[in-house]
Structure formats: C-alpha cells, structure tokens
C-alpha cells in the first residue's frame, strides 16, 4: 500500500476512535463517584464494553485496508502481465525475424553452391532420323552424378546420345545430340530433365523445354527445381 493511502486510513481510524471515546466518556461521565466505587473486575468489564466499538472500528478499517491493498496488487499484476506479454511479443517477432534471416542466408548459401546450366541449340541435320545438337555449359558450381532424361509423350521415338556424366566443372561445356525418329510434323513438347548432385550431395535438377524447328530446335528457359 502506498504511504499516502496508509496515512489516510490511520487518520480516519484515529479520528473515529478519539471522537467515539470522547463521546462515550462524556455520556457515561466516568468522573461520577459511582464509577470509582465499582470493583476492579467490574471496572474492567465496563472499560471493555466501552472500548469494544473501538476494536470494531479498527477491524473494519483493517478489512478496508486489505481490500484496497488487494485491488492495488491486482492492478500491478495486470500491468506486469501486459508488460510481459508485450515483451514476449517483441521477443517472438525478433525470433521470427532471426529465423527468417537465417533461412534466407541458408537459401542464399545453397543457391551459391548450385550449378547453373545453360543449354543452347547448335544446329543439326534433317532427314530421318532428325539429329539436333546442343551445347550445355555450367556457369555455376561443380555438379556430379549427372543424369539426362527425356520427358515426352512419345519419348520412345526420341533418344539422347548421352545418359549420364560423372561431373561438370564450373565453366565447363559439353555437347550432346537429340535423335528423333518421330514424324517431322509432331507437335508434342520435348522436355529434357538434367538431374545432379550439388557440392553438399543434395539432389537437384533443371528442366528444359525444347521446340523443334526443322532439325534446329529452339531452347526455352530452364526451370530448376530440387528433386
């Protein structure tokens, strides 16, 4: 309880006590000879009866003081709880941001470890079968355990002269050919998937979309994804 509130309660209690005792002694007039003629135990009983209300006054004031203190304590607890909640929210936001930053750093680090394949058409020959030449350059980090796979509706009529390769170093280039025995007017899209292991041994892949134009397919942008 605050000091000012305590002083107020004590002042009220003292005022009521003095006022009551003054009134009681005035009404009862203990200066009367009959009071002093009472036996000692009778005087004690008389004074106990007179002072009983004083005890009741302080009992009531004590209860009121406890209630006031309890309300103050509840208010302080609520303020502390709100402050703790705000601190927890700030800490949670800082933690979330930290985890986000770490995830971004990890993504950036992983990206830096990835190979970057560039596939370019390098001409070809017409007739049957159609033979299209391609150059694959790795402008990123080293890739190992490389697999080449055709994804097409009529892939039974399409083949590659390369199936796999142990590694492809940074800035290294290789050439391979796509061999087609399907009809020249075939409209289906040819998808070439090149899968690999990065420097940490994680598996990833690039997907290239090939469109044939009279024995010289054009190459659309690669779509890398993790396998």
C-alpha positions in Angstrom: 0.0 0.0 0.0 1.2 3.5 -0.8 2.3 5.7 2.2 -0.4 8.3 1.4 -3.2 5.8 1.5 -2.0 4.3 4.8 -1.9 7.8 6.4 -5.5 8.4 5.3 -6.7 5.2 6.9 -4.8 5.8 10.1 -6.2 9.4 10.2 -9.7 8.1 9.8 -9.2 5.4 12.4 -7.7 7.8 14.9 -10.4 10.4 14.3 -13.2 7.9 14.8 -11.5 6.5 17.9 -11.0 9.9 19.6 -14.4 11.0 18.7 -16.1 7.9 20.0 -14.1 7.8 23.2 -14.8 11.5 23.8 -18.5 10.9 23.2 -18.6 7.8 25.4 -16.8 9.3 28.4 -18.9 12.4 28.1 -22.2 10.4 28.1 -21.1 7.9 30.7 -19.4 10.5 32.9 -16.8 8.3 34.4 -15.9 11.1 36.8 -19.1 10.2 38.7 -18.4 8.8 42.2 -20.4 5.6 41.4 -17.8 4.5 38.8 -14.9 4.6 41.2 -17.0 2.6 43.7 -17.1 -0.3 41.3 -15.0 -3.4 42.0 -11.8 -3.8 39.9 -13.3 -6.6 37.7 -16.4 -4.5 37.2 -14.3 -1.6 36.1 -12.5 -3.9 33.6 -15.8 -5.1 32.2 -17.1 -1.6 31.9 -14.0 -0.4 30.0 -14.0 -3.5 27.8 -17.6 -2.7 26.8 -16.7 0.9 26.1 -13.6 0.1 24.1 -15.3 -2.8 22.1 -16.6 -0.4 19.4 -13.0 1.0 19.0 -11.8 -2.5 18.2 -14.6 -2.9 15.8 -13.7 0.4 14.1 -10.1 -0.7 13.6 -11.2 -4.2 12.4 -13.4 -2.6 9.7 -10.6 -0.2 8.8 -8.2 -3.2 8.6 -10.5 -5.1 6.2 -10.9 -2.0 4.1 -7.2 -1.5 4.0 -6.7 -5.2 3.0 -9.2 -4.8 0.2 -7.6 -1.6 -1.0 -4.2 -3.3 -1.0 -5.6 -6.3 -2.8 -7.0 -4.1 -5.6 -3.7 -2.3 -5.9 -1.9 -5.7 -6.1 -4.3 -6.9 -8.8 -3.8 -3.7 -10.8 0.0 -4.1 -10.5 -0.2 -7.7 -11.6 -2.3 -6.8 -14.6 0.2 -4.1 -15.6 3.1 -6.5 -15.1 1.2 -9.2 -17.1 0.6 -6.8 -20.0 4.2 -5.7 -20.0 5.4 -9.3 -20.0 3.0 -10.0 -22.9 4.5 -7.1 -24.9 8.0 -8.2 -24.1 7.1 -11.8 -25.2 5.5 -10.4 -28.5 8.7 -8.4 -29.2 10.9 -11.4 -28.4 8.7 -13.6 -30.7 9.0 -11.1 -33.5 12.7 -10.8 -33.1 13.0 -14.6 -33.0 10.8 -15.0 -36.1 12.9 -12.4 -37.9 16.1 -14.1 -36.8 14.8 -17.5 -38.2 13.7 -15.8 -41.4 17.1 -14.2 -41.8 18.8 -17.5 -41.2 16.5 -19.2 -43.7 17.3 -16.5 -46.2 21.0 -16.9 -45.5 20.8 -20.6 -45.9 18.8 -20.3 -49.1 21.4 -17.8 -50.4 24.3 -20.2 -49.4 22.6 -23.2 -51.0 22.0 -21.1 -54.2 25.7 -20.2 -54.4 26.5 -23.9 -54.2 24.3 -24.9 -57.1 25.4 -25.4 -60.7 23.7 -23.2 -63.4 23.1 -24.9 -66.7 22.8 -23.1 -69.9 21.5 -25.1 -72.8 21.9 -23.8 -76.4 21.0 -25.2 -79.7 24.0 -25.8 -82.0 22.2 -26.8 -85.2 21.5 -30.3 -86.5 20.7 -32.4 -89.6 17.4 -33.1 -91.3 16.2 -36.3 -92.7 15.4 -39.4 -90.8 16.3 -39.6 -88.0 16.4 -35.9 -87.1 19.6 -35.2 -85.2 19.7 -31.9 -83.2 22.9 -30.8 -81.5 23.1 -29.0 -78.2 25.7 -27.4 -76.0 25.4 -27.5 -72.2 27.5 -25.1 -70.2 27.8 -25.0 -66.4 28.3 -21.4 -65.2 27.8 -22.3 -61.5 29.5 -24.6 -59.1 30.6 -28.2 -59.8 27.8 -30.7 -60.4 28.3 -34.5 -60.0 26.4 -37.7 -60.8 24.6 -36.0 -63.7 21.6 -37.8 -65.3 19.9 -36.9 -68.6 16.3 -37.9 -69.2 13.8 -37.1 -71.9 10.2 -36.4 -70.7 7.8 -36.5 -73.7 4.5 -38.2 -74.7 6.2 -40.1 -77.5 9.7 -40.4 -75.9 10.0 -43.9 -77.4 10.8 -42.1 -80.7 13.3 -39.8 -79.0 16.8 -40.6 -77.7 19.9 -38.9 -76.4 23.5 -39.9 -77.2 24.3 -39.1 -73.6 22.7 -40.7 -70.5 24.9 -39.7 -67.6 28.1 -38.0 -66.7 30.3 -38.1 -63.6 30.8 -34.4 -63.3 30.5 -31.0 -64.9 33.0 -28.4 -63.7 32.5 -24.7 -63.4 32.5 -23.0 -66.8 32.9 -26.4 -68.5 30.9 -27.2 -71.6 29.8 -30.4 -73.2 27.9 -31.3 -76.4 25.3 -33.9 -77.0 22.7 -34.8 -79.6 18.9 -35.4 -79.6 17.9 -38.1 -82.1 14.3 -38.2 -83.2 12.6 -40.9 -85.3 9.1 -39.5 -84.8 7.2 -37.7 -87.6 8.6 -34.3 -88.6 5.2 -32.7 -88.0 4.9 -34.0 -84.5 3.6 -31.2 -82.2 4.4 -32.7 -78.7 6.7 -30.8 -76.5 10.1 -32.3 -75.6 11.2 -31.8 -72.0 14.8 -32.5 -71.0 15.5 -33.1 -67.4 19.1 -32.9 -66.2 19.5 -34.0 -62.6 22.6 -33.7 -60.5 24.2 -33.7 -57.0 25.4 -30.3 -55.7 28.6 -29.7 -53.7 26.8 -30.9 -50.5 25.4 -34.0 -52.1 21.8 -32.8 -52.3 19.9 -33.8 -55.4 18.5 -31.1 -57.8 17.5 -30.8 -61.4 16.9 -28.5 -64.3 14.1 -28.8 -66.8 14.5 -27.5 -70.3 11.6 -27.2 -72.8 12.6 -27.9 -76.4 10.7 -26.9 -79.5 11.8 -28.4 -82.9 12.0 -26.1 -85.9 13.1 -28.2 -88.9 16.0 -30.0 -87.4 17.0 -27.0 -85.3 15.1 -26.9 -82.0 14.9 -23.7 -80.0 15.5 -23.9 -76.3 13.3 -22.2 -73.8 14.4 -21.1 -70.3 15.4 -23.7 -67.8 13.3 -24.3 -64.8 15.5 -25.5 -61.9 13.9 -27.4 -59.0 15.1 -29.5 -56.2 14.4 -33.2 -56.5 
